Amino acid sequence: MKKVMIVESPHKSKTIGAFLGKDYKVVSSKGHIMDLATSGKFGLGVDVENDFKPNYVPISGKKKLINELKKEVKNADFVYLATDPDREGEAISWHLKEALDIKEDAYERITFNEITKRVVEEALKNPRKIDDNLVKSQETRRILDRIIGFRLSKLMQSKTGGKSAGRVQSVALKLIVDRERAIAAFVPKEYWTIMADFKTFTADLEKYKGKKLEIAGEREADDILASLSNAFTIQSVESKKTTRNSKPIFKTTTLQQMASSKLGFPSSKTMRVAQKLYEGIDLGSETVGLITYMRTDSERVSPEFVAETKEYITKKYGKEYVGSVKVPKKKENIQDAHEGIRPTSIYKTPESIKEYLTHEEYKLYDLIYYRALASIMAGAGLLNTTAILLNNDYEFKATGSVLQFDGYLKVYSRFEEQKDVLLPDFADYKSGVIVADKILKEQHFTKPEPRYTEGSLIKEMESLGIGRPSTYAPIIQTLKDRAYVVMEDKKFVPTEIGIETTDKLQEFFSNIVNVEYTANMETELDEIADGELNNVKVLHEFYDTFEPMVEDAFKNMEKKAAEETGENCPECGSPLVKRRGRYGEFVACSNYPTCKYIKKEAKTVVEIMPCPKCDGMIVEKKTKRGKIFYGCNHYPKCDYASWDKPVKKCPQCGEIMVEKKKEIVCSTCGYIEEN
């Protein structure tokens, strides 16, 4: 009996194919095969007058693949649809079933959270049919994003310098703009602190006659200093044992935040590298997925992994290092369909498989592995001491902390520091008085909240309930690509266009482009997935409110005047202005369409590096449609060409390294230059 399994990734199909043997043929859809058409009203690919019936068409370039998959399905006795274990994966399986004409009794849907032989075989024992509610939820999301994206993007392009707008993208941009304005409007407030220095420790002034003390100015600080002596009375010393517990395993957002702060990875890189670790790595004797599915907002851990890890901890570190795993409560707006992100086996330590991983894969796997290991280890035991010292009714506090049992910090101290702060044994001071070496005052000013980093923006979006794990990285990348933001010191700064786009959207769409509405929409999508809400009703309620607002904005939104260049048109004398077209910015006559003059830019040859195939130079070129590519200046004698920008020779194989998504990668051996 011939069985075909369809997955999304070619790499994943290779990994799974090695597990299942010749009874199965594992093939790949290479992601989505269908998408909404760009025909119909407003080019939405959705019949808004017929209950938003979608018109799906094959994605450009996928027709040949679809025909190949049809042949595989036709020659098979049974088909397993094994796309990713989330709503998007469910929708892809549904598209495959429909596009490939798979009969109801000839398929099963299977999902797995990790790509290992045991888990894939277990999934085959527990198949099901496609979950229509999950498909409807994902379809509703896609339709909403298409309507908002197409309608608002066209509006922005016609009225502003902006290129696009989106359901979640525009709310994320608003967060960045609002933060920038709050920083600009912030008025620093002066305050002072007073500290007693005892050489081996310090104590901070906190209270006066039992009440919290705030020192507003230097004169007040000087008055306090004048009333103090260097002798302090030891009022109380309290020591308390506490436990610092480890954090739970990663979910998508916490992984992106931690990889950003500890590894310097942008969210797009984190997800790309995690995808490779999930789909499978060749370890010589086997090809296997090293981590569980990386798009998740769950922090659950399978009982099997917990049991395996507790056994590992006992053997390697001792029974006293074994901790208990708390099952996190499910929060609102959380999809809890599968586990958090963890290694597929605790016995595959980063050190043991380092030779099979790229530098980036190793760093990310190391982070994921030790977070998961630490999450199942005992808490760190601390002895915290607080001493209260009195001086003329002024109360100073000194705090100390000493690690008594390292617990999970035995493996996680590289990512979470614990510095001992020692206090003296106050019992040695028989008189009950301790003398300070000096007492210092220090001026401070309050500071505004900082600009968002990638990690803090993702954390904020998650806490507000907008977007989903799979959307954060693409949203951030879109904001960068659209030039709505720039990065300064790894922080987001909105550009003039980003601010203008936000202001225009708030002027006409403030009741839709906001946190509350966007978070509520996520809740409704969850309710559709759970079968509790009708998706057509949701779409009607949205569209009946949204479309009149769009029509009003097209009529009444003031169009941004084109920027003049300071030159006059050589044909009619009108001012020349900068315009934005399909292929970028150009200079044309402001008297268009009466005058259709367009200034031709002088061609400049940008030399990149010596050509690897001849003695010529690689130069920047453009296609007829304005798309940039790189080719040899000896063309047609030399046919070297690349869409990716060549940078230099690879130190490993000597071939050309190219710039891909802000990384320098060898197109031959795959070597990636470390940032």
C-alpha positions in Angstrom: 0.0 0.0 0.0 1.6 3.3 -1.1 1.2 6.1 1.3 2.1 9.8 0.6 2.8 12.3 3.4 2.7 16.0 2.5 4.7 18.5 4.6 5.5 22.1 4.0 9.3 22.1 3.9 11.6 20.1 1.6 14.1 19.8 4.4 11.4 18.5 6.7 10.3 15.9 4.1 13.9 14.6 3.9 14.1 14.3 7.7 10.8 12.5 8.0 11.4 10.3 5.0 14.5 8.8 6.7 12.3 7.8 9.7 9.4 6.2 7.7 11.2 4.1 5.1 9.9 2.9 1.8 6.3 2.4 2.8 5.9 6.2 2.7 6.8 8.9 0.2 7.2 12.2 1.9 6.8 15.2 -0.3 6.7 19.0 0.2 4.3 21.7 -0.7 7.0 24.3 -0.1 4.7 26.3 2.1 1.4 27.7 0.9 0.2 26.6 -2.6 -3.0 28.8 -2.8 -3.8 32.4 -1.9 -6.5 34.9 -2.4 -6.7 36.2 -6.0 -6.2 39.9 -6.7 -9.3 40.2 -8.8 -12.8 41.3 -8.0 -13.9 44.4 -6.0 -10.9 46.5 -5.0 -8.7 43.5 -6.1 -9.5 41.8 -2.8 -10.1 38.3 -4.2 -13.1 38.2 -1.9 -16.8 38.5 -2.9 -17.9 41.0 -0.2 -21.5 40.9 -1.5 -21.7 37.1 -1.2 -20.8 36.5 2.5 -17.1 37.2 1.8 -16.6 34.1 -0.3 -12.9 33.8 -1.0 -11.5 33.3 -4.5 -8.3 31.1 -4.1 -5.8 30.7 -6.9 -2.5 29.0 -7.1 0.4 31.1 -5.9 2.6 32.4 -8.7 5.1 29.7 -9.7 3.3 26.9 -7.9 1.2 25.4 -10.7 3.9 23.0 -11.7 4.3 21.8 -8.1 0.6 21.4 -7.7 0.5 19.2 -10.8 3.4 17.1 -9.5 1.6 16.7 -6.1 -1.6 15.7 -7.9 0.3 12.9 -9.6 1.7 11.7 -6.3 -1.7 11.7 -4.7 -3.3 10.0 -7.7 -0.8 7.1 -7.5 -1.2 6.8 -3.7 -3.6 4.6 -1.8 -3.7 7.0 1.1 -2.5 10.6 1.9 -1.4 12.1 5.2 -1.5 15.9 5.5 1.3 16.7 7.9 1.6 20.5 7.8 2.5 22.6 10.8 0.5 22.2 14.1 -1.2 25.6 14.0 -4.0 27.4 12.3 -1.9 28.4 9.3 -0.8 24.7 9.0 -4.4 23.6 9.2 -5.3 26.0 6.4 -2.5 24.8 4.2 -3.7 21.2 4.7 -7.2 22.3 3.7 -5.9 24.0 0.5 -3.9 20.8 -0.3 -7.0 18.7 0.1 -9.1 21.0 -2.2 -6.4 21.7 -4.8 -5.3 18.1 -5.1 -8.8 16.7 -5.2 -8.2 14.4 -2.2 -11.3 12.4 -1.3 -12.6 12.4 2.2 -11.9 8.7 2.8 -8.5 8.9 1.3 -6.7 11.2 3.7 -6.0 11.9 7.4 -4.6 15.0 9.1 -1.7 14.4 11.5 0.3 16.9 13.6 3.5 16.6 15.6 5.3 19.1 17.8 8.7 17.7 17.1 10.3 15.9 14.2 11.7 12.7 15.8 11.0 9.1 14.8 9.0 8.4 18.0 6.8 11.4 17.8 6.1 11.1 14.0 5.2 7.4 14.4 2.9 8.3 17.4 1.2 11.0 15.2 0.4 8.3 12.6 -1.4 6.3 15.2 -3.6 9.3 16.1 -4.8 10.8 12.9 -7.9 13.0 12.5 -9.8 15.0 9.9 -9.1 18.6 9.0 -10.5 20.9 11.7 -12.9 23.2 9.8 -13.1 25.7 12.7 -9.3 26.2 12.7 -9.5 26.7 8.9 -12.3 29.3 9.2 -10.3 31.2 11.8 -7.2 31.4 9.7 -9.3 32.2 6.6 -11.0 35.0 8.5 -7.6 36.4 9.6 -6.4 36.3 6.0 -9.5 38.0 4.6 -9.3 40.7 7.3 -5.7 41.3 6.6 -6.3 41.5 2.9 -9.2 44.0 3.2 -7.4 46.2 5.6 -4.0 45.9 3.9 -5.3 46.5 0.4 -7.7 49.3 1.2 -5.5 51.2 3.6 -2.3 50.7 1.6 -3.9 52.2 -1.5 -5.2 55.1 0.6 -1.7 55.7 2.1 0.0 55.6 -1.3 -2.5 58.1 -2.8 -2.5 60.5 0.1 0.8 60.2 1.9 4.4 59.1 1.4 3.6 55.8 3.1 3.7 52.5 1.2 1.4 50.3 3.2 -0.8 49.8 6.3 -2.0 46.7 8.1 -4.3 45.4 10.8 -1.5 44.7 13.3 1.4 46.4 11.5 -0.1 49.9 11.9 -0.9 49.3 15.6 2.7 48.3 16.2 3.9 51.4 14.4 1.6 53.5 16.6 3.2 52.1 19.7 6.6 53.2 18.4 5.4 56.7 17.4 3.5 57.2 20.7 6.6 56.2 22.7 8.8 58.6 20.6 6.3 61.5 21.3 6.2 60.6 25.0 10.0 60.8 25.1 10.0 64.2 23.3 7.4 65.6 25.7 9.0 64.2 28.8 10.1 66.8 31.4 12.9 65.4 33.6 12.4 65.8 37.4 15.3 66.4 39.7 15.8 64.3 42.8 18.7 63.4 45.1 19.9 60.4 47.0 22.1 60.0 50.0 24.3 57.0 50.6 26.5 56.0 53.6 29.8 54.2 52.5 31.2 51.7 55.0 34.0 50.6 52.7 32.8 46.9 52.5 29.1 47.8 52.0 26.8 50.8 51.5 23.5 51.8 53.0 20.9 54.1 51.3 18.8 56.7 53.0 15.1 55.7 52.7 13.0 57.1 55.6 12.8 59.9 58.1 10.9 59.2 61.4 9.4 56.1 59.7 8.1 57.9 56.6 9.3 57.5 53.1 11.7 60.3 52.2 12.0 62.0 48.8 14.7 64.6 48.3 13.8 67.2 45.6 16.8 69.5 45.6 20.4 70.0 46.6 19.6 72.4 49.4 17.4 69.8 51.0 20.2 67.2 50.6 22.8 69.5 52.1 20.5 70.2 55.1 20.2 66.4 55.7 23.9 65.9 55.4 24.5 68.7 57.9 22.3 66.9 60.5 24.1 63.5 60.1 27.1 62.2 61.9 29.3 59.3 60.8 28.1 57.1 63.6 25.1 54.9 62.9 23.0 52.9 65.3 22.2 49.3 64.3 18.5 49.2 64.7 17.7 45.8 63.2 19.3 43.0 61.2 17.0 40.4 59.6 18.2 37.4 57.5 15.8 35.4 55.5 16.2 32.3 53.3 14.5 32.7 49.9 14.3 30.6 46.7 14.6 32.0 43.2 12.9 29.7 40.8 13.8 29.2 37.2 11.8 30.6 34.4 9.6 28.3 32.2 10.7 27.0 28.9 10.6 29.4 26.0 7.6 30.4 23.9 8.0 32.3 20.7 8.0 35.8 22.2 10.4 35.0 25.1 12.8 33.2 22.8 12.8 36.3 20.5 13.3 38.6 23.4 16.1 36.5 24.9 17.9 35.9 21.6 17.7 39.7 21.0 19.2 40.7 24.4 21.7 37.8 24.8 22.7 36.9 21.2 22.0 40.2 19.4 19.7 38.3 17.0 16.9 40.2 15.3 13.6 38.4 15.5 13.7 37.4 11.8 17.0 35.6 12.3 15.9 33.9 15.5 12.9 32.4 13.7 14.9 31.4 10.6 17.6 29.6 12.7 14.9 28.0 14.9 13.1 26.7 11.8 16.3 24.9 10.8 16.7 23.4 14.2 13.0 22.2 14.2 13.0 20.8 10.7 16.1 18.6 11.2 19.9 18.6 11.4 22.2 16.0 10.0 24.1 14.6 12.9 26.1 12.0 10.9 24.3 8.9 12.1 20.8 10.4 11.8 18.9 13.5 10.7 16.6 14.7 13.4 14.7 17.7 14.6 16.5 19.2 17.6 13.8 21.4 19.0 10.0 21.4 19.2 7.8 23.6 17.1 9.0 27.2 17.4 5.7 29.1 16.8 3.8 28.8 20.1 2.5 30.9 23.0 2.4 27.9 25.3 4.8 27.1 28.1 3.6 23.5 28.7 6.1 20.7 28.7 5.3 17.0 27.9 5.4 14.6 30.8 7.8 12.4 28.8 10.4 15.2 28.5 10.0 16.1 32.2 10.6 12.5 33.2 13.6 12.1 30.9 15.1 15.4 32.1 14.6 14.7 35.8 16.5 11.4 35.3 19.3 13.3 33.5 19.6 15.9 36.2 19.7 13.2 38.9 22.5 11.3 37.2 24.6 14.4 36.2 24.0 16.8 39.1 22.4 14.9 41.9 18.9 14.4 43.2 18.9 17.7 45.1 19.0 19.6 41.8 15.7 18.1 40.5 12.9 20.6 40.7 9.1 20.6 40.1 7.5 21.8 36.9 4.6 24.2 37.4 1.9 24.0 34.8 1.2 27.6 33.8 -2.3 28.8 33.8 -3.8 29.5 30.4 -4.1 33.2 29.8 -6.6 35.0 27.7 -5.7 35.4 24.0 -3.4 32.3 24.3 -3.4 29.4 21.8 -2.4 26.4 23.9 -2.5 23.7 21.2 1.0 22.4 21.9 4.1 22.7 24.0 6.6 25.4 24.5 10.0 25.4 22.8 12.5 22.8 24.1 15.1 20.3 22.9 13.6 17.1 21.5 16.1 15.1 23.7 17.9 16.4 26.8 20.7 13.9 26.0 21.6 15.9 22.8 23.6 18.5 24.6 24.9 21.5 22.6 28.5 20.5 23.3 28.0 17.0 22.0 26.6 18.1 18.6 28.4 21.4 18.1 30.4 20.1 15.1 27.2 19.5 13.2 25.8 23.0 13.8 26.6 26.4 12.2 27.8 29.1 14.7 24.3 30.6 14.8 22.5 27.3 15.2 24.8 26.4 18.0 24.2 29.7 19.9 20.4 29.5 19.6 20.2 25.8 20.4 22.5 26.4 23.4 20.1 29.0 24.6 17.0 26.8 24.1 18.6 23.7 25.6 19.8 25.3 28.9 16.6 27.3 29.4 14.6 24.0 29.2 17.1 22.1 31.4 17.0 24.9 34.0 13.2 25.0 34.0 13.1 21.5 35.4 15.9 22.1 38.0 15.5 23.1 41.7 15.4 26.8 42.6 18.5 28.6 43.7 18.7 29.1 47.5 19.6 32.6 48.7 20.2 34.1 52.1 19.0 37.7 52.0 20.0 40.1 54.8 18.5 43.5 55.5 20.1 45.9 58.0 18.4 49.1 59.2 20.8 51.8 60.5 19.6 54.9 62.3 21.2 58.4 62.3 19.4 61.3 63.9 15.9 59.8 63.0 17.1 59.1 59.4 16.7 55.5 58.4 19.3 53.9 56.1 18.9 50.4 54.6 21.7 48.0 53.6 20.8 44.8 51.8 23.0 41.7 51.1 22.4 38.5 49.3 24.5 35.3 49.3 23.9 32.2 47.1 23.8 29.2 49.4 22.6 26.6 46.8 23.1 27.3 43.1 20.2 25.0 41.9 19.2 25.9 38.3 22.0 28.6 38.2 24.5 25.7 37.9 23.6 25.5 34.2 22.0 28.9 33.6 24.3 31.4 35.3 25.6 32.5 31.8 22.2 33.9 31.1 21.1 35.0 34.5 23.7 36.5 36.9 23.7 36.2 40.6 26.3 38.4 42.4 26.9 37.9 46.1 26.6 41.1 48.1 28.1 40.6 51.5 27.2 42.4 54.7 29.4 42.3 57.8 28.4 40.3 60.9 26.7 43.1 62.8 26.9 41.1 66.0 30.6 41.9 66.1 29.7 45.6 66.9 29.1 45.1 70.6 28.3 48.8 71.1 25.5 48.6 68.5 27.2 51.5 66.6 28.9 51.3 63.2 30.9 54.2 61.7 30.7 55.2 58.1 33.8 56.1 56.1 31.9 58.9 54.3 28.3 60.0 53.5 27.6 61.0 49.9 24.9 62.9 48.1 24.1 62.3 44.4 21.9 64.2 41.9 19.6 62.3 39.6 16.9 63.1 37.0 13.9 61.0 36.1 14.0 59.4 32.7 11.3 58.7 30.2 10.5 55.1 29.1 13.1 54.0 26.6 12.5 53.5 22.9 11.4 50.0 22.0 14.0 47.4 21.1 12.8 44.4 19.0 12.5 42.4 22.3 10.6 45.0 24.2 8.2 45.7 21.3 7.4 42.0 21.0 6.9 41.8 24.8 4.6 44.8 24.6 2.6 43.4 21.7 2.2 40.1 23.5 1.1 41.7 26.7 -1.5 43.8 24.8 -2.8 40.8 23.0 -2.1 41.9 19.5 -0.6 39.7 16.8 0.4 36.1 17.2 3.8 34.3 17.6 4.1 33.7 13.9 3.4 37.4 13.0 5.8 39.4 15.2 9.0 38.9 13.1 7.3 39.7 9.7 5.6 42.8 11.2 8.9 44.2 12.5 10.6 43.4 9.1 7.8 45.2 7.3 8.1 48.3 9.4 11.8 48.4 8.5 11.3 47.6 4.8 8.7 50.3 4.4 11.1 52.8 6.0 8.6 53.6 8.7 11.3 53.1 11.3 15.1 53.1 11.5 17.3 51.4 14.1 19.5 53.5 16.4 21.5 51.6 19.0 19.2 48.6 18.3 16.2 50.8 19.2 13.2 51.8 17.0 13.0 55.4 15.9 10.0 56.3 13.7 10.8 58.2 10.5 8.9 61.2 9.2 6.9 58.9 6.9 6.1 56.5 9.8 4.8 59.4 11.9 2.8 60.9 9.0 1.2 57.5 8.2 0.3 57.0 11.9 -1.2 60.4 12.2 -3.3 60.0 9.0 -4.6 56.6 10.2 -5.5 58.0 13.6 -7.3 60.9 12.0 -9.7 58.7 10.1 -9.4 55.2 11.7 -8.7 55.7 15.4 -11.5 53.3 16.4 -10.1 50.5 14.3 -6.3 51.1 14.3 -5.9 50.8 18.0 -4.8 48.2 20.6 -8.2 47.5 22.1 -9.9 46.8 18.7 -7.0 44.7 17.4 -6.8 42.6 20.6 -10.6 42.1 20.6 -10.3 40.8 17.0 -7.7 38.2 18.2 -10.3 37.1 20.8 -12.9 36.8 18.1 -10.6 34.7 15.9 -10.0 32.4 18.9 -13.7 32.1 19.3 -14.1 31.2 15.7 -11.4 28.5 16.1 -13.3 27.1 19.1 -16.6 27.0 17.1 -18.2 29.6 19.4 -18.5 32.5 16.8 -19.7 32.7 13.2 -16.9 33.9 10.9 -19.2 35.5 8.3 -20.9 37.5 11.1 -17.5 38.8 12.2 -16.5 39.8 8.7 -19.9 41.6 8.1 -19.7 43.5 11.4 -16.1 44.6 10.5 -16.7 45.5 6.9 -19.9 47.4 7.4 -18.0 49.7 9.8 -14.7 49.8 8.0 -15.6 50.5 4.3 -17.6 53.7 4.9 -14.6 55.0 6.8 -12.3 54.2 3.9 -14.6 56.0 1.4 -14.7 59.0 3.7 -10.9 59.0 3.9 -10.5 58.9 0.2 -12.8 61.9 -0.2 -11.6 64.0 2.8 -8.0 63.1 3.7 -5.7 65.9 2.6 -3.2 64.8 0.1 0.5 65.5 0.9 1.9 68.1 -1.4 4.8 66.8 -3.6 8.2 67.9 -2.5 9.8 70.4 -5.0 13.4 69.9 -6.1 14.2 73.6 -6.7 14.4 73.0 -10.5 12.0 73.9 -13.2 10.7 71.7 -16.0 12.7 72.2 -19.2 9.5 71.7 -21.3 6.9 73.8 -19.6 8.7 75.7 -16.8 6.6 74.3 -14.0 8.4 73.2 -10.8 9.9 69.7 -10.8 8.8 67.5 -7.9 9.7 64.2 -6.3 7.3 61.4 -7.0 7.1 57.9 -5.8 6.3 55.2 -8.3 6.2 51.4 -8.6 10.0 51.2 -8.9 11.0 53.9 -6.4 11.4 57.6 -6.3 11.7 59.7 -9.5 11.6 63.4 -10.5 8.8 64.7 -12.7 6.9 67.8 -13.7 4.3 69.1 -11.2 2.1 70.0 -14.1 1.2 66.3 -14.8 -0.8 65.1 -16.7 -0.7 68.3 -18.9 3.1 67.9 -19.0 4.5 64.4 -18.8 8.2 65.2 -18.5 10.3 62.8 -16.3 13.8 63.6 -15.5 16.3 61.0 -16.6 18.8 60.2 -13.9 22.5 60.0 -15.0 23.6 56.4 -14.8 26.3 55.7 -12.3 28.3 52.5 -12.4 28.6 51.0 -8.9 31.5 48.6 -8.8 31.2 45.9 -6.1 34.1 43.5 -6.4 36.3 41.5 -8.9 34.3 39.0 -10.9 34.9 35.4 -9.8 34.6 34.1 -13.4 36.8 36.5 -15.4 39.0 39.6 -14.9 36.1 42.0 -15.0 34.2 43.7 -12.2 30.8 42.9 -10.7 28.6 46.0 -11.0 25.2 47.0 -9.9 22.6 46.8 -12.7 18.8 47.2 -13.1 16.3 45.2 -15.1 13.8 47.0 -17.4 11.4 47.1 -14.5 13.9 48.7 -12.2 14.8 45.7 -10.1 18.5 45.7 -8.9 20.7 42.8 -9.7 24.5 42.2 -9.9 26.4 41.2 -13.0 29.8 41.3 -14.7 30.8 44.4 -16.7 32.2 42.1 -19.4 28.7 40.9 -20.3 27.9 39.2 -22.7 31.4 37.6 -22.7 30.9 36.8 -19.0 27.5 35.7 -17.8 28.0 36.0 -14.0 24.8 37.4 -12.4 23.2 37.4 -8.9 20.1 38.9 -7.4 21.9 39.0 -4.0 24.7 41.5 -3.5 28.2 39.9 -3.7 30.4 41.1 -0.8 33.7 39.1 -0.7 35.3 35.8 -1.1 34.4 33.1 1.4 37.2 32.3 3.9 36.2 28.6 3.9 35.7 27.7 0.2 36.9 30.7 -1.7 33.6 31.2 -3.5 31.4 34.4 -3.4 29.7 35.5 -0.2 26.5 37.5 -0.7 24.3 39.7 1.4 21.0 38.0 2.3 18.6 39.6 4.8 21.4 41.6 6.3 23.6 38.6 6.7 26.7 37.7 4.8 26.3 34.1 3.5 28.4 31.9 1.2 26.2 30.8 -1.7 28.2 27.6 -2.2 29.1 26.2 1.2 26.6 28.0 3.4 29.1 29.7 5.7 27.6 32.6 7.6 29.8 35.5 8.7 29.2 36.3 12.4 28.0 39.8 13.2 
